[in-house]
Amino acid sequence: MMKTAELGLAQEWDKTFPKSEKVEHSKVTFINRYGITLAADMYVPKDAEGKLPAIAVSGPFGAVKEQSAGLYAQTMAERGYLTIAFDPSFTGESGGEPRYMASPDINTEDFMAAVDFLSLNEKVDPDRIGIIGICGWGGMAINAAALDTRIKATVASTMYDMTRVAAKGYFDSEDSEEARYNARKAFNAQRIEDYKNGFYQRAGGVVDPLPEDAPFFVKDYHDYYKTNRGYHPRSLNSNDGWNAVGTMSFLNQPILQYSNEIRSAVMIIHGEKAHSCYFGKDAYANMIKDSKYTDNKELYIIPDAVHTDLYDGGGKDAIPFDKLEAFFNEYLR
């Protein structure tokens, strides 16, 4: 029998965005197929009647549900959806030991476990479930859509393909056998140190203080994770980061291998000026290449937006919530 572990969940409002008076908020937990108990914030439209369409949200990679994912979830609840924003395994308020590990398999499973939970919720129509993945969880969401036929609509926002950036570096600048060998060598040396020391060395979150010569995308991350705009005490990016070996398996595991077999609807949204925009454009191109299911696929580029503008709007309402609402309305009828 599956048992849900007891988690210590904060009951006070501790989000990076204001609480909406249009929705009911509560904490929920559910379990994935590895026995890890996941923590989520649930948002339900006030005065909602009947079975509702539902959306599960997670990301960015190294963030917590009190940041961007919660903003997306609360806003979509204001628009009529029952939503959950969850912390992935090993992070935030979710369970899983050791802490601060990531896995292409387990983190894809986290989305599927969210679908399990929503499918059995008495307020949800199980035939109208979608997901939203932000940043690194955009890639996980597409992978989940390729695996989970219960997911009827998927949005990947300002997405990363974490396996691609791990194996090839930013802008594929380290795409060589030599570079990957050196990365593997460093990971394995770190494993020995960790085993000897009896604890996992953290990789460090977003750099702080910010070097004067930092590239723009590092400044962009700093502006979100290290300031009042987006800082959260449980966020890995805001603090000490993942374990140094926490993302090791990403090196060998392309997660978007079968994206062109996704039959359900997928929309990729990206900022025109985001350093990561190439991930979204290439993911869309790969998804429709040799695919029989292109009519319900879309790439939506937002003019002038940078990567973190799609975390919280960037002070300019960059997140196209009307577009998201229209997309989910169409495919979660």
C-alpha positions in Angstrom: 0.0 0.0 0.0 1.3 3.4 -0.9 1.8 5.7 2.1 2.2 9.4 2.0 5.0 10.7 4.3 4.4 13.5 6.7 6.0 16.7 5.5 6.5 19.9 7.4 4.5 22.4 5.3 4.5 26.1 5.9 0.9 27.3 6.5 1.6 31.0 6.3 1.5 32.8 2.9 5.2 32.8 1.9 5.1 33.4 -1.8 6.9 35.9 -3.9 3.6 37.2 -5.3 0.5 38.6 -3.5 -2.4 36.3 -2.6 -5.5 36.4 -4.8 -8.9 36.9 -3.3 -10.5 35.1 -6.2 -9.2 31.7 -5.3 -9.1 29.3 -2.4 -5.6 28.2 -1.4 -4.5 25.0 0.4 -1.6 22.7 0.9 -1.8 19.2 -0.5 0.5 16.2 -0.8 0.7 13.2 -3.2 3.1 10.4 -3.9 5.1 9.4 -7.0 5.9 6.0 -8.2 9.3 6.0 -6.4 7.5 6.5 -3.1 8.5 10.1 -2.7 5.9 12.4 -1.2 5.5 15.7 -3.1 4.2 19.0 -1.6 2.0 21.3 -3.6 -0.1 24.5 -3.3 -3.6 24.0 -4.6 -5.6 26.9 -6.1 -9.3 26.5 -6.6 -11.6 29.2 -8.2 -14.0 30.5 -5.5 -17.6 29.5 -6.1 -16.6 26.9 -8.7 -19.2 24.3 -9.5 -19.0 20.9 -11.1 -15.9 19.1 -12.3 -13.2 21.5 -13.3 -10.3 21.3 -15.8 -7.0 21.1 -14.0 -3.4 22.1 -14.5 -0.2 21.0 -12.7 2.7 23.5 -12.7 6.4 23.2 -11.8 9.7 25.0 -12.4 11.9 26.8 -13.0 14.9 24.4 -12.5 16.2 25.1 -9.0 13.2 27.2 -8.0 10.3 26.4 -5.6 6.5 26.5 -5.9 6.4 29.7 -4.0 8.1 31.5 -6.9 7.1 31.4 -10.6 5.1 28.1 -10.6 2.8 29.4 -7.9 2.2 32.6 -9.8 1.2 30.7 -13.0 -1.0 28.3 -10.9 -2.8 31.1 -9.0 -3.4 33.1 -12.2 -4.8 30.2 -14.1 -7.1 29.4 -11.1 -8.4 32.9 -11.3 -9.3 32.0 -14.9 -11.4 28.9 -13.9 -8.9 26.0 -13.5 -8.2 23.9 -10.5 -4.4 24.1 -10.3 -1.5 22.8 -8.3 2.1 24.1 -8.2 4.4 21.5 -6.8 8.0 21.2 -5.6 9.9 18.4 -7.5 11.4 15.5 -5.7 14.3 16.3 -3.3 13.6 20.0 -3.3 11.5 22.6 -1.5 8.9 21.1 0.9 8.7 17.8 -1.1 10.3 14.7 0.3 13.1 12.6 -1.1 16.6 11.8 0.3 19.3 12.8 -0.2 18.3 16.4 -0.8 19.0 18.6 -3.9 19.3 15.8 -6.5 17.7 16.0 -10.0 16.8 13.2 -12.4 15.4 13.3 -15.9 13.4 10.2 -15.0 12.2 11.0 -11.5 11.4 14.6 -12.4 9.3 13.6 -15.4 7.6 11.1 -13.1 6.8 14.0 -10.7 4.6 15.5 -13.4 2.9 12.2 -14.0 2.3 11.7 -10.3 0.6 15.2 -10.3 -1.7 13.8 -13.0 -2.4 10.8 -10.8 -3.4 13.1 -8.0 -5.5 15.4 -10.1 -7.3 12.5 -11.9 -8.7 11.2 -8.6 -9.5 14.6 -7.1 -13.3 14.9 -6.7 -13.4 18.4 -8.1 -11.4 17.6 -11.3 -12.6 16.2 -14.6 -9.9 13.6 -15.3 -10.3 14.0 -19.0 -9.3 17.7 -18.9 -5.9 17.8 -17.4 -2.9 19.9 -18.6 0.5 20.8 -17.4 2.8 23.8 -17.4 6.6 23.5 -17.1 8.8 26.6 -16.7 12.5 26.8 -17.6 14.1 23.4 -17.1 10.7 22.0 -16.2 9.5 23.0 -19.7 11.7 20.2 -21.1 10.4 17.8 -18.4 6.8 18.8 -19.3 7.4 18.0 -23.0 8.9 14.6 -22.0 6.0 13.9 -19.7 3.6 14.8 -22.6 5.4 12.3 -24.7 4.9 9.6 -22.1 1.6 10.4 -20.4 -1.5 10.0 -22.7 -3.7 11.4 -19.9 -2.1 14.9 -20.4 -4.3 16.7 -23.0 -2.4 20.0 -23.2 1.1 21.1 -22.3 2.7 24.6 -22.1 6.5 24.9 -21.9 7.4 28.4 -20.9 10.9 29.9 -21.3 12.1 26.3 -21.5 15.5 24.7 -21.2 16.4 21.2 -22.4 18.5 20.4 -19.3 20.0 17.3 -20.9 21.2 19.4 -23.9 22.8 22.1 -21.8 24.4 19.5 -19.6 25.9 17.6 -22.5 26.7 20.4 -24.8 27.1 23.6 -22.8 25.3 26.9 -23.4 24.7 27.5 -27.1 26.3 24.1 -27.7 29.7 25.6 -27.2 31.0 22.5 -25.4 29.6 19.9 -27.7 32.6 17.6 -28.0 33.7 14.2 -26.7 36.6 15.9 -25.0 34.4 18.4 -23.1 32.0 15.7 -22.0 34.9 13.5 -20.9 36.3 16.3 -18.7 32.8 16.9 -17.2 32.4 13.2 -16.4 35.9 13.2 -14.9 35.1 16.1 -12.6 31.8 14.6 -11.6 33.4 11.3 -10.6 36.2 13.1 -8.7 33.5 14.9 -6.8 31.7 11.7 -6.0 34.9 10.4 -4.3 35.2 13.6 -2.2 31.5 13.4 -1.2 31.8 9.8 -0.2 34.9 10.5 1.8 33.4 13.5 3.5 30.0 11.9 4.2 28.0 14.7 2.7 27.2 16.1 -0.7 29.0 19.3 -1.8 26.7 22.0 -3.1 27.4 23.5 -6.5 26.3 27.1 -5.5 23.3 28.9 -6.6 23.1 32.1 -8.7 26.4 33.9 -8.3 26.4 36.7 -5.7 27.8 39.3 -5.6 27.5 39.7 -9.3 30.9 40.1 -11.2 31.1 43.2 -13.3 31.8 41.1 -16.4 29.0 38.7 -15.9 27.1 37.8 -19.1 23.6 39.2 -19.4 21.8 35.9 -18.7 23.7 35.7 -15.3 22.6 39.2 -14.5 19.1 38.3 -15.5 19.0 35.3 -13.1 20.6 37.5 -10.3 17.9 40.1 -10.8 15.2 37.5 -10.1 16.7 35.0 -7.6 18.9 37.2 -5.5 16.7 40.3 -5.0 13.3 40.9 -3.4 11.7 40.3 -6.8 12.1 36.6 -6.6 14.3 35.4 -3.6 12.9 32.6 -1.5 14.7 30.9 1.4 13.9 27.4 0.1 15.0 28.1 -3.6 18.2 26.3 -4.6 19.0 29.1 -7.1 18.5 31.7 -4.5 20.9 30.0 -2.1 23.5 27.2 -2.3 22.3 25.4 -5.4 22.0 21.8 -6.4 24.4 19.1 -5.1 27.5 19.3 -7.3 26.8 15.8 -8.6 23.0 16.3 -8.5 22.6 16.7 -12.2 25.2 14.2 -13.3 22.9 11.8 -15.2 21.6 14.6 -17.4 24.9 14.3 -19.4 23.8 11.0 -21.0 20.1 11.4 -21.3 18.4 13.3 -24.1 14.8 13.8 -22.8 13.1 15.1 -26.0 13.9 12.0 -28.1 10.2 11.1 -28.9 8.6 14.6 -28.7 7.5 14.2 -32.4 5.2 11.4 -31.3 3.2 13.6 -28.9 -0.4 13.5 -30.1 -1.8 16.0 -27.5 -1.6 19.8 -27.8 1.7 21.5 -26.9 2.5 25.2 -26.9 6.1 26.5 -26.4 6.3 30.1 -25.3 9.6 32.0 -25.2 10.9 35.5 -25.0 12.4 36.9 -28.2 15.5 38.2 -26.4 15.9 35.3 -24.0 19.3 33.7 -24.0 17.4 30.4 -23.9 15.2 31.0 -26.9 17.1 28.6 -29.0 15.9 25.7 -26.8 12.3 26.6 -27.5 12.8 27.1 -31.2 14.7 23.8 -31.6 12.3 21.9 -29.4 9.4 23.0 -31.5 11.2 22.1 -34.8 12.1 18.7 -33.4 8.5 18.2 -32.2 7.0 18.8 -35.6 9.7 17.1 -37.7 8.3 13.9 -39.3 5.2 14.2 -37.0 1.7 13.3 -37.9 0.4 15.5 -35.1 1.3 19.1 -35.9 -2.1 20.9 -36.1 -2.1 21.3 -32.3 1.5 22.4 -31.8 2.5 26.0 -31.5 5.6 28.2 -30.9 4.7 31.6 -29.5 7.5 34.2 -29.4 7.0 37.2 -27.1 8.7 40.4 -28.5 11.4 42.0 -26.4 11.0 39.5 -23.5 14.1 38.0 -21.8 14.3 34.7 -19.9 13.1 35.7 -16.5 10.4 38.0 -17.9 8.4 34.8 -18.2 9.0 33.9 -14.5 7.0 36.8 -13.1 6.2 39.1 -16.0 9.4 41.2 -15.6 7.4 44.2 -14.5 5.9 44.4 -18.0 3.2 41.7 -18.0 5.3 39.6 -20.3 3.6 36.3 -19.4 0.8 35.9 -22.1 -1.9 34.6 -19.7 -4.7 35.4 -22.2 -2.9 33.2 -24.7 -2.5 30.4 -22.1 -6.1 30.7 -21.2 -7.2 30.4 -24.8 -4.9 27.5 -25.4 -6.1 25.5 -22.4 -9.8 26.5 -23.1 -9.4 25.0 -26.6 -7.8 21.7 -25.6 -9.3 21.1 -22.2 -12.9 21.8 -23.4 
